[in-house]
Each structure stands twice: as structure tokens, then as C-alpha cells.
Amino acid sequence: MASESQRPNKADRTASAREQAQKMRVAQEAADKRKSLFIKLGVLVAVLAVVALVAAIILQNNSGKVADAGNAPKGGNAAGGITLTSDKTLADTSGITVDATKAGTPPQGSTPPPAAPRDAKASAKGEPVNLLIYVDVNCVHCADFETQYADQIANWLAAGDVNVEYRNVAFLDRGSPTNYSSRGANALACVADAAPASYLPFSKALFAHYPQGEMNNKALAQLAKDNGADVASCIDKGTFRPFVKFTDTAARVDAIAGTPSIFVQGKVWDQTANPDFVSFVNEQIAANK
């Protein structure tokens, strides 16, 4: 049995209680500080997230502010197209300017697509057959069309059998947070202007990339460089975005309902009536010789 001398006296018990209370207060204060720190960090993260969102919205809005008027690339025309005269050459055009405000007014409501755009024409007898193709780089059906027919179109061009006019529209910008359709079309115009021989290889690679999703400007520039065109500055500056804007506006004025839309010798290619595109074009080539 413990002696009375071994038991803590009242003063010792009071001191011990005070010590325990002090330890509890210190622990609680430390916990409160940690909680306060976590709250502050949470608020900071939330603020940074809001700032990033606002910056992204501002960037997106600014990216949509494109001038109405601007220069066409080399090989570009006053209708908003880029014309290939062979697999490595473009039409001999330069110094052309376009203005989206002068393209006209798109029709309101639902309208049937026209038989062909107003400026779609058949070539004369003995000349290469004219192919006019509306595409959007963010369009899955365009990617399918290019995957299936890009090599054949290149072969026709190399043989001098056709001239091909691409009108790169931006119908699908409405579904892209980065205006990818416009940026991709601008990249195509940049390549046409700087390195005509790279246009078809770059176009083929661009549409082949579709399953992997949208690319930023750096990736677009690298893809162009991989295909022989150093156009990073042109892509970053959006040099031909006004031209793309005009092409897109003009296509809507002509009631082009979707992409791809293909016209051969001034007449629409009806895939239902003529499912074999290669045979259909070859027939036009044979008839025009």
C-alpha cells in the first residue's frame, strides 16, 4: 500500500492539471491554425480557378474577334477557295483581298442546298475537270472523305486530269472552345501561301489527325513543319483568319448545308445516286477530253 508521502499532494495535482490543460490548448490552437490554413488554401485555389476560367473565356472571346477584311493566300481566290493545279502547285493568284461584310447575307431559316454555288463552273472541253470541295477540319465526315480519297485526288492532280478548289469553312467552331475549325483553316492557308508543294501532304496529315482531337497552334505548326512548311508565325498570328471568315460567310450565303460538299464540273456530287466517287469523276474526266 502506497504511503501518504508517495501520493501527489494538492499542489502537484493542480500543477499537473494545469499542464494537461496547457497541452490541450496548444494542441487545439495548432489544429485551429491547420484548419484555418486549409480554408485559406481552399479559397486561394478557388480564386485561381475562377481567374483561370475568366482568362479562358476572355481568350476564347478575343480569338473570335477576327477582322472582316484581309488578304487571300497565294493560290487563293475571291470566292474564298484555294485552287490546286497539280499535286505540288497552286493557281497563280496573289494580291487578292476579301471582305466578309461584302459576301452577302446568309438565308434565314431552313433552306435546301443549291444545285451548286453561284461561282461553281465546268471547265471547257480539253481542260482539267473542276472539283470544288467544301471541308471543315473538325468534321468527321470530311476526315473520312479525305482518308478515302486524298491519294486519288493527288493522283488526278499529278496527271493533270483535274483542278481542285478547297474551301475550308468553319461551320463547327460553334462546338469548339478553341475555334479549331478556323485555326485549322488558317493553318491550311498559311501552308498554301508559304509552301504550295506542302499543301496536300499537310491537308492529308491534318485530317488524319482528326481521331486524336483538336490541336493547339504549336501542334499545328509542328505538323506543318513535318510536312515541309515553316509557318509557325503565320499560324500564331492568325494571318489568314479574315480569309477563313470570308470563306465561311460566303459558304453560308450560298446555303452550303454541310461538309463535305463536293461539286464536279459545277454540279453537286450526289453520293446516293453516284456512290462510287472515283468512277463518277473518271467519267467526267473521260467526257472532257
KOLSEFI-825911 format. One record per residue (C-alpha): residue number from 1; x, y, z; residue in one letter. Coordinates in pm, 1 decimal. Example, Ala and Ser with C-alpha at 12.3 -4.5 7.8 and 13.67 -1.06 7.14 Angstrom:
2
SITE  roke      east     north        up  torpa
SITE     1    1230.0    -450.0     780.0      A
SITE     2    1367.0    -106.0     714.0      S
END
This chain:
289
SITE  roke      east     north        up  torpa
SITE     1       0.0       0.0       0.0      M
SITE     2     143.4     340.8    -107.8      A
SITE     3     240.1     566.8     176.5      S
SITE     4      92.4     912.0     217.3      E
SITE     5     434.1    1058.3     121.1      S
SITE     6     417.4     888.2    -227.4      Q
SITE     7      79.3    1035.6    -319.1      R
SITE     8      81.6    1369.6    -512.6      P
SITE     9     -31.5    1647.3    -291.1      N
SITE    10    -294.8    1901.3    -388.4      K
SITE    11     -39.9    2143.5    -530.5      A
SITE    12     111.8    1873.2    -751.5      D
SITE    13    -230.3    1765.7    -875.1      R
SITE    14    -319.8    2125.0    -955.6      T
SITE    15       9.4    2177.6   -1142.8      A
SITE    16     -43.6    1855.2   -1339.9      S
SITE    17    -396.6    1957.4   -1432.9      A
SITE    18    -274.0    2294.2   -1547.8      R
SITE    19      -1.9    2128.2   -1755.7      E
SITE    20    -253.6    1898.1   -1922.3      Q
SITE    21    -487.5    2190.2   -1987.9      A
SITE    22    -198.7    2385.5   -2141.2      Q
SITE    23    -110.2    2092.9   -2367.2      K
SITE    24    -473.3    2064.9   -2476.9      M
SITE    25    -488.5    2436.9   -2553.5      R
SITE    26    -165.9    2418.4   -2755.7      V
SITE    27    -296.8    2116.3   -2947.9      A
SITE    28    -629.5    2287.1   -3014.6      Q
SITE    29    -460.6    2607.2   -3127.3      E
SITE    30    -240.5    2405.2   -3364.6      A
SITE    31    -546.1    2226.4   -3502.1      A
SITE    32    -728.0    2558.1   -3547.0      D
SITE    33    -427.8    2701.8   -3731.8      K
SITE    34    -414.5    2399.3   -3962.8      R
SITE    35    -786.7    2426.3   -4027.9      K
SITE    36    -753.7    2796.7   -4099.5      S
SITE    37    -462.8    2730.2   -4335.1      L
SITE    38    -659.7    2465.2   -4523.9      F
SITE    39    -955.3    2701.3   -4555.1      I
SITE    40    -729.5    2977.2   -4686.3      K
SITE    41    -564.0    2740.0   -4933.2      L
SITE    42    -906.9    2621.0   -5049.2      G
SITE    43   -1019.8    2977.3   -5104.1      V
SITE    44    -696.0    3053.8   -5291.7      L
SITE    45    -740.1    2750.8   -5517.4      V
SITE    46   -1100.0    2850.9   -5585.2      A
SITE    47    -995.1    3207.0   -5668.5      V
SITE    48    -721.5    3084.1   -5900.8      L
SITE    49    -970.4    2853.0   -6072.3      A
SITE    50   -1210.1    3143.8   -6127.1      V
SITE    51    -927.4    3359.4   -6261.0      V
SITE    52    -822.9    3081.7   -6499.9      A
SITE    53   -1182.4    3039.1   -6616.8      L
SITE    54   -1224.0    3411.5   -6675.1      V
SITE    55    -892.2    3422.4   -6862.7      A
SITE    56   -1000.9    3128.9   -7078.4      A
SITE    57   -1331.9    3297.7   -7157.1      I
SITE    58   -1155.4    3622.8   -7243.6      I
SITE    59    -907.1    3434.7   -7461.1      L
SITE    60   -1186.4    3249.1   -7636.0      Q
SITE    61   -1382.9    3568.2   -7695.3      N
SITE    62   -1077.2    3750.1   -7822.8      N
SITE    63    -992.4    3460.2   -8053.4      S
SITE    64   -1332.3    3508.3   -8212.5      G
SITE    65   -1268.9    3877.5   -8282.8      K
SITE    66   -1139.5    3849.9   -8635.3      V
SITE    67   -1116.9    4133.3   -8886.5      A
SITE    68   -1373.6    4127.0   -9165.8      D
SITE    69   -1124.3    4203.7   -9441.1      A
SITE    70    -782.9    4065.9   -9522.1      G
SITE    71    -554.9    3909.1   -9780.4      N
SITE    72    -607.5    3579.3   -9953.5      A
SITE    73    -310.8    3341.0   -9952.7      P
SITE    74    -122.8    3264.8  -10270.4      K
SITE    75    -343.0    3032.0  -10470.1      G
SITE    76    -648.8    3181.3  -10300.8      G
SITE    77    -932.8    3339.3  -10493.0      N
SITE    78   -1205.4    3598.4  -10446.8      A
SITE    79   -1459.1    3325.8  -10364.7      A
SITE    80   -1263.4    3206.4  -10060.7      G
SITE    81   -1114.2    2899.8  -10221.7      G
SITE    82    -760.2    2767.9  -10258.4      I
SITE    83    -705.7    2609.3  -10600.2      T
SITE    84    -456.5    2334.4  -10672.6      L
SITE    85    -347.7    2299.1  -11035.6      T
SITE    86    -127.5    1997.1  -10966.9      S
SITE    87     -27.8    1793.4  -10665.7      D
SITE    88     251.6    2045.0  -10596.5      K
SITE    89     130.3    2374.9  -10742.8      T
SITE    90    -146.5    2623.6  -10677.3      L
SITE    91    -325.6    2865.1  -10906.2      A
SITE    92    -113.2    3163.9  -10997.9      D
SITE    93    -300.5    3419.2  -10787.4      T
SITE    94    -172.5    3675.9  -10542.0      S
SITE    95    -265.0    4017.0  -10407.3      G
SITE    96    -633.4    3928.7  -10368.8      I
SITE    97    -824.2    4074.1  -10074.1      T
SITE    98   -1160.7    3967.6   -9935.3      V
SITE    99   -1418.8    4124.1   -9705.1      D
SITE   100   -1674.5    3916.1   -9517.2      A
SITE   101   -1916.2    4209.8   -9497.6      T
SITE   102   -1941.0    4202.1   -9877.7      K
SITE   103   -2012.1    3831.3   -9905.3      A
SITE   104   -2385.1    3889.4   -9877.7      G
SITE   105   -2645.6    3784.5   -9624.3      T
SITE   106   -2696.3    3418.5   -9534.3      P
SITE   107   -3053.2    3294.8   -9592.6      P
SITE   108   -3275.5    3273.9   -9287.1      Q
SITE   109   -3437.4    2954.8   -9166.9      G
SITE   110   -3413.3    2614.5   -9328.9      S
SITE   111   -3333.1    2626.1   -9698.2      T
SITE   112   -3245.0    2341.5   -9932.3      P
SITE   113   -2886.5    2339.9  -10055.2      P
SITE   114   -2839.8    2485.1  -10404.3      P
SITE   115   -2757.6    2275.5  -10705.6      A
SITE   116   -2415.4    2441.6  -10685.0      A
SITE   117   -2258.0    2761.4  -10556.7      P
SITE   118   -2306.6    3061.0  -10783.2      R
SITE   119   -1945.7    3056.8  -10896.3      D
SITE   120   -1907.0    2681.8  -10949.4      A
SITE   121   -1822.2    2626.3  -11314.4      K
SITE   122   -1746.3    2344.1  -11551.5      A
SITE   123   -1414.4    2356.9  -11730.0      S
SITE   124   -1402.7    2377.2  -12107.7      A
SITE   125   -1354.5    2074.1  -12327.0      K
SITE   126    -994.3    1956.6  -12320.1      G
SITE   127    -920.9    2123.4  -11986.0      E
SITE   128    -886.6    1957.7  -11644.9      P
SITE   129   -1214.3    1877.8  -11470.7      V
SITE   130   -1303.8    2118.9  -11191.2      N
SITE   131   -1356.2    1978.9  -10843.2      L
SITE   132   -1488.8    2215.7  -10576.9      L
SITE   133   -1474.7    2078.2  -10222.1      I
SITE   134   -1607.5    2236.7   -9902.2      Y
SITE   135   -1444.6    2090.4   -9591.6      V
SITE   136   -1411.3    2164.4   -9220.5      D
SITE   137   -1104.5    2030.9   -9037.5      V
SITE   138   -1319.9    1941.6   -8735.0      N
SITE   139   -1570.8    1742.3   -8942.0      C
SITE   140   -1566.9    1364.8   -8905.9      V
SITE   141   -1723.5    1310.6   -9249.6      H
SITE   142   -1458.4    1534.7   -9406.8      C
SITE   143   -1189.8    1330.9   -9232.7      A
SITE   144   -1347.2    1013.0   -9370.2      D
SITE   145   -1365.3    1161.7   -9721.0      F
SITE   146   -1002.3    1276.1   -9713.3      E
SITE   147    -885.0     943.7   -9572.8      T
SITE   148   -1060.1     761.3   -9852.6      Q
SITE   149    -985.3     991.0  -10145.5      Y
SITE   150    -684.7    1215.9  -10069.4      A
SITE   151    -438.2     991.8  -10253.0      D
SITE   152    -670.4     955.6  -10552.7      Q
SITE   153    -718.5    1331.6  -10574.4      I
SITE   154    -340.1    1376.0  -10562.4      A
SITE   155    -303.2    1125.2  -10847.3      N
SITE   156    -561.4    1307.6  -11059.9      W
SITE   157    -381.5    1635.5  -10994.5      L
SITE   158     -40.6    1489.9  -11078.6      A
SITE   159    -180.7    1355.3  -11405.5      A
SITE   160    -333.0    1693.0  -11495.7      G
SITE   161    -682.5    1545.0  -11503.0      D
SITE   162    -838.5    1784.3  -11250.8      V
SITE   163    -806.6    2118.1  -11080.2      N
SITE   164    -920.6    2110.3  -10716.8      V
SITE   165   -1052.6    2408.6  -10524.7      E
SITE   166   -1074.9    2364.1  -10148.4      Y
SITE   167   -1296.3    2598.7   -9949.9      R
SITE   168   -1203.9    2549.0   -9586.2      N
SITE   169   -1500.4    2660.3   -9378.7      V
SITE   170   -1550.2    2689.8   -9003.3      A
SITE   171   -1903.7    2558.6   -8955.2      F
SITE   172   -1801.0    2365.3   -8643.1      L
SITE   173   -1639.3    2649.4   -8449.6      D
SITE   174   -1965.3    2669.6   -8255.2      R
SITE   175   -1878.3    2339.6   -8087.0      G
SITE   176   -1510.9    2410.5   -8024.9      S
SITE   177   -1380.6    2610.3   -7726.1      P
SITE   178   -1068.3    2698.6   -7926.8      T
SITE   179   -1220.4    2781.0   -8269.7      N
SITE   180   -1036.4    2481.0   -8407.3      Y
SITE   181   -1212.1    2486.3   -8744.4      S
SITE   182   -1098.6    2845.0   -8807.7      S
SITE   183    -748.5    2782.7   -8675.3      R
SITE   184    -709.6    2470.8   -8887.4      G
SITE   185    -834.8    2651.6   -9197.6      A
SITE   186    -593.3    2936.1   -9124.2      N
SITE   187    -309.3    2684.1   -9097.2      A
SITE   188    -402.3    2542.7   -9438.9      L
SITE   189    -398.4    2893.6   -9585.8      A
SITE   190     -60.8    2961.1   -9422.4      C
SITE   191      85.2    2649.4   -9582.9      V
SITE   192     -65.9    2737.6   -9921.2      A
SITE   193      88.7    3083.1   -9903.6      D
SITE   194     436.0    2975.3   -9793.5      A
SITE   195     486.2    2624.9   -9932.7      A
SITE   196     237.9    2522.3  -10207.4      P
SITE   197     400.6    2181.8  -10253.7      A
SITE   198     323.8    2104.7   -9888.8      S
SITE   199     -47.7    2182.7   -9910.1      Y
SITE   200    -172.2    1834.7   -9998.7      L
SITE   201      60.0    1645.8   -9758.3      P
SITE   202     -29.5    1881.9   -9474.8      F
SITE   203    -401.4    1862.6   -9553.6      S
SITE   204    -386.8    1484.0   -9556.7      K
SITE   205    -199.8    1475.6   -9223.4      A
SITE   206    -436.3    1730.2   -9068.7      L
SITE   207    -748.0    1529.3   -9147.3      F
SITE   208    -574.6    1205.0   -9049.4      A
SITE   209    -523.1    1357.4   -8704.5      H
SITE   210    -899.4    1400.9   -8652.3      Y
SITE   211    -948.9    1091.7   -8430.3      P
SITE   212    -690.4    1231.0   -8185.4      Q
SITE   213    -882.8    1552.5   -8129.0      G
SITE   214    -813.0    1922.6   -8166.8      E
SITE   215    -461.1    2062.1   -8184.8      M
SITE   216    -325.3    2383.7   -8040.1      N
SITE   217    -133.1    2626.2   -8260.9      N
SITE   218     203.3    2480.3   -8161.1      K
SITE   219      94.4    2133.5   -8269.5      A
SITE   220     -48.5    2268.1   -8596.2      L
SITE   221     279.8    2444.7   -8666.7      A
SITE   222     478.6    2128.8   -8592.5      Q
SITE   223     256.6    1921.7   -8821.6      L
SITE   224     307.0    2179.1   -9095.9      A
SITE   225     683.7    2172.0   -9040.1      K
SITE   226     680.9    1792.9   -9052.1      D
SITE   227     528.1    1829.2   -9398.2      N
SITE   228     774.0    2088.3   -9525.4      G
SITE   229     618.3    2421.4   -9427.1      A
SITE   230     764.2    2651.7   -9161.9      D
SITE   231     458.4    2866.0   -9082.6      V
SITE   232     454.6    2895.2   -8702.0      A
SITE   233     436.4    3275.6   -8706.2      S
SITE   234     152.0    3278.6   -8958.7      C
SITE   235     -43.8    3027.6   -8751.6      I
SITE   236      13.8    3210.5   -8421.7      D
SITE   237     -81.5    3546.9   -8568.8      K
SITE   238    -391.1    3409.2   -8741.1      G
SITE   239    -274.6    3583.7   -9057.8      T
SITE   240    -547.6    3438.4   -9277.7      F
SITE   241    -831.6    3424.4   -9025.2      R
SITE   242   -1011.5    3707.2   -9214.5      P
SITE   243    -987.0    3496.9   -9531.2      F
SITE   244   -1133.6    3199.6   -9343.8      V
SITE   245   -1410.2    3421.6   -9207.5      K
SITE   246   -1493.6    3531.8   -9560.6      F
SITE   247   -1491.1    3173.6   -9693.2      T
SITE   248   -1722.7    3062.5   -9414.8      D
SITE   249   -1960.9    3355.9   -9463.9      T
SITE   250   -1971.5    3309.1   -9840.7      A
SITE   251   -2048.8    2938.9   -9798.0      A
SITE   252   -2345.6    3022.3   -9576.7      R
SITE   253   -2467.0    3280.3   -9828.8      V
SITE   254   -2461.4    3003.8  -10089.6      D
SITE   255   -2658.8    2781.2   -9848.6      A
SITE   256   -2391.1    2514.1   -9827.9      I
SITE   257   -2567.0    2295.5   -9575.4      A
SITE   258   -2281.6    2080.5   -9451.5      G
SITE   259   -1940.8    1933.6   -9512.0      T
SITE   260   -1804.1    1775.8   -9710.8      P
SITE   261   -1994.1    1923.4  -10005.5      S
SITE   262   -1839.3    1828.1  -10338.9      I
SITE   263   -1913.4    1971.4  -10681.7      F
SITE   264   -1779.3    1818.6  -11002.0      V
SITE   265   -1789.6    2027.4  -11315.6      Q
SITE   266   -2026.7    2268.2  -11142.7      G
SITE   267   -2273.8    2000.4  -11031.6      K
SITE   268   -2317.8    1853.7  -10686.8      V
SITE   269   -2188.3    1501.9  -10630.7      W
SITE   270   -2491.1    1311.9  -10509.5      D
SITE   271   -2349.0    1025.9  -10307.1      Q
SITE   272   -2681.2     840.9  -10311.0      T
SITE   273   -2712.9     849.1  -10687.9      A
SITE   274   -2339.8     803.3  -10751.0      N
SITE   275   -2184.0     625.1  -10452.0      P
SITE   276   -1860.5     549.0  -10639.7      D
SITE   277   -1685.6     886.5  -10631.5      F
SITE   278   -1378.8     769.5  -10823.0      V
SITE   279   -1582.1     625.1  -11110.5      S
SITE   280   -1802.3     934.7  -11117.3      F
SITE   281   -1503.5    1169.0  -11152.3      V
SITE   282   -1328.7     941.0  -11400.9      N
SITE   283   -1640.2     954.5  -11619.2      E
SITE   284   -1624.5    1335.3  -11613.9      Q
SITE   285   -1253.6    1326.4  -11697.6      I
SITE   286   -1312.3    1095.0  -11992.5      A
SITE   287   -1602.8    1306.0  -12117.6      A
SITE   288   -1395.9    1623.9  -12101.9      N
SITE   289   -1101.9    1501.3  -12306.2      K
END
